[in-house]
Amino acid sequence: MRVDVVTIFPDFFGVLDVSLLGKARAAGVIEIGVHDLRAHTHDRHRTVDDTPYGGGAGMVMRPEPWGEALDALITDQTTLIVPSPAGHRFTQLAARELAGKPHLVFACGRYEGIDQRVIDHYSERIEVRELSLGDYVLNGGEVAAMAMIEAVGRLVPGVVGNPQSLDEESHEDGLLEYPSYTKPASWRGHEVPPILLSGNHAAITAWRREQQLDRTARIRPDLLGEQ
Ligand SMILES: N#Cc1c(-c2ccc3cc[nH]c3c2)n[nH]c1N
C-alpha cells in the first residue's frame, strides 16, 4: 500500500516514522509520502486560502494549489480521503475497506475547509471519501488523517506481528472488547477474575463474550441497535 498526505503542516507527520508504522515503512509494507501544499502555490506569499464566496467568517482553501498537488499524486488506483466534520463516520469497517486499497491520498484541509469543487472534480474521476473522526470540531484534517492512517495501516498484512490479535479487538465483531488483566494476580486489593486463572478455556471464552456484551450494552448500546 502507498499513502500520500497533502497538508500545509508536513512536519506534523514526522511521527509516522516511529512505532508500528515506522517499522512497516522500513519493511516496505507501507510507503508514506508527505507533501507540502504550499509547494503548489506560485505567489510571493504562497497563498493557500481566500475569502468565501457568499460571505461568512473564516477563509476557504483555494482550489488551484489543491488541483496541482493532487494531479501530481492521483492515478486511477487512488482513493482520495478528505477528512471533514461533515463526512461519513470513520469506523473500523471503513478502516478495513481502506486497508485493501492500493493507494490512499489524504487531503488535509485547514481554515473553513477546501473549495467544494476540488471534491467534485476528483469525484468524477476516482473514489473520493469524505470521512469524519467523530462529532466534534478540530482545527484541520491532520489529526484525523493521522488517526485514520494508523487505524488503516495496522490492518495491512505484514504490519502487525500477530494478525490474530486484530480479530479480538473492540469493534472487530461489532462489540467492545472484554477487560484485560496481567500479573500480579492481586494488586492493591484488586483480584484478577478467578475464571481467568482456571485454565478452563471454554469457560474463559464464554466469560469474555459475556463481558463484551455487558460492556457494550452499558457503554455503547448504539452498537447493539439500542438507544
Ligand atoms: N475528520 C474530521 C474532523 C474535523 C475537521 C477536518 C478537516 C478540517 C479542515 C478544517 N477544519 C477541519 C476539521 N473536525 N472534526 C472532525 N471529526
The ligand as an SDF file (V2000), in Angstrom:
LIG
                    3D

 17 19  0  0  0  0  0  0  0  0999 V2000
  -12.1990   14.3940   10.0460 N   0  0  0  0  0  0  0  0  0  0  0  0
  -12.5120   15.2870   10.7280 C   0  0  0  0  0  0  0  0  0  0  0  0
  -12.9000   16.3090   11.6320 C   0  0  0  0  0  0  0  0  0  0  0  0
  -12.6670   17.6880   11.6090 C   0  0  0  0  0  0  0  0  0  0  0  0
  -12.0080   18.5530   10.5920 C   0  0  0  0  0  0  0  0  0  0  0  0
  -11.4650   18.0120    9.4270 C   0  0  0  0  0  0  0  0  0  0  0  0
  -10.9010   18.8390    8.4640 C   0  0  0  0  0  0  0  0  0  0  0  0
  -10.8780   20.2310    8.6810 C   0  0  0  0  0  0  0  0  0  0  0  0
  -10.4190   21.3430    7.9160 C   0  0  0  0  0  0  0  0  0  0  0  0
  -10.6950   22.4720    8.6460 C   0  0  0  0  0  0  0  0  0  0  0  0
  -11.2940   22.1140    9.7940 N   0  0  0  0  0  0  0  0  0  0  0  0
  -11.4120   20.7600    9.8390 C   0  0  0  0  0  0  0  0  0  0  0  0
  -11.9880   19.9380   10.8130 C   0  0  0  0  0  0  0  0  0  0  0  0
  -13.2350   18.2060   12.7100 N   0  0  0  0  0  0  0  0  0  0  0  0
  -13.8110   17.2070   13.4170 N   0  0  0  0  0  0  0  0  0  0  0  0
  -13.6410   16.0450   12.7900 C   0  0  0  0  0  0  0  0  0  0  0  0
  -14.1300   14.8320   13.2380 N   0  0  0  0  0  0  0  0  0  0  0  0
  1  2  3  0
  2  3  1  0
  3  4  1  0
  3 16  2  0
  4  5  1  0
  4 14  2  0
  5  6  1  0
  5 13  2  0
  6  7  2  0
  7  8  1  0
  8  9  1  0
  8 12  2  0
  9 10  2  0
 10 11  1  0
 11 12  1  0
 12 13  1  0
 14 15  1  0
 15 16  1  0
 16 17  1  0
M  END
$$$$
